[in-house]
Amino acid sequence: MTTARLCAVGDLAAGEARRFDVAGLRVALVRIGDEFHAVGDRCSHEDFSLADGEVWAAECQIECAKHGSSFDLRTGAPCSLPATKPVPVYEVVVDGDDVSVVVR
């Protein structure tokens, strides 16, 4: 298990998503309140960046800007069509001011 630093806590505002390329992976890091979630940044319906989509904080979801599929940030499961396959979910570690993702 390896962790890779993505950013500082203050670099991402609540309700914001940002794409990071780390260890050969595209990761969408999303902040909801004081919690951070990391999912694969490729929509499972079509290769489009989820970080470009809208964050739905109350539902803990992110919507793909291309076709409107939404994904649960906790499980990666699709919550709406046209996506039918989940996206990967990555463990996030916050240590002091550093936000990292666990890469296996």
N, C-alpha and C positions, 0 to 999 in steps of 0.2 A: 504494500500500500504506500502510495506517494501522495503528498499534497503539493499543489501548485498555487501560489499566490495569484489572485486575480486583481485585487484592488484594495484600497483602504475603505473602511466603513463609510466615511463621509463622501466618497467618490460617487456613490449611487444614491439618488434621492428615493424616498418612499414612492412606490408606484412606477418606478422606472425599471427598464430592462436594458441590458447591454450585452453585446456579443464579445466573447473572448475565444481566441484560438490557443489551445493549450494541449501539449502532448499529443498532437495529431487529431485533436477533437475540437469541434465547434460547440461551445457551451453558451447558453443564454443564462445570464445571472439576473435574477429578479429580486427586487426588494419590496416587501410588503410590511409596512411599519418598521419594526426592528428585526424582522426575520428575513433571511436570505434563502432563496431557492435556486437550484441549478438544474437545468434540463438540456437535453440535446438541442442544438439550435436549428436543426433541420425539421421542418414540418414533415410528418410521416406521409402526408397525402402528396405533397410535391416539394421538391428541394427549394424551400424558401425560408429565409431567416425568421425565426420566431421572435427574436429580439426587436424586430421592426414592428411587431404587433402591439395591440393594446393590452395592458395589464388590468385584469378585473380583480381588484383587491378583495372585495367581499366574498367572491367565489373561489379565491386562490387559484385563478386560472390566467392563462395567456392566450390571446387570440391571434391566429395567423392572419396577417394583413392581406394575403393573396386571395384566399377563398373563404375565410371566416371560420375555419375549424378552431375550436378551443381545446386546451389541454390542461388537466389538473396538474398544478405545480408540485404537489406532494407525491403523486403516483405516476405521472406521465401519461395517464389514460386519456384518450380522446373523450371530450364531453359533447361534441357536436360533429355532424357530418360536414364535409365529405371525408374527413380522416376517420379511419377505422382501426389503425394500429397505434400503439403507444409510442412515445418518445422516451429515450433514456433519462433517468433521474440520477443526479450525482449528489453525494453527501457534501454539505458545505460546513466548513470549520471557521468560526470566528475566534481569533486569538488576539486580544487587545484591539488594535486598530486594523489588523490584517484579515481580509476575507479570502479564504482559500477553498479549493475544491479537491476532493479526494479522487485520484486517478488510479485505477487498478489495471 
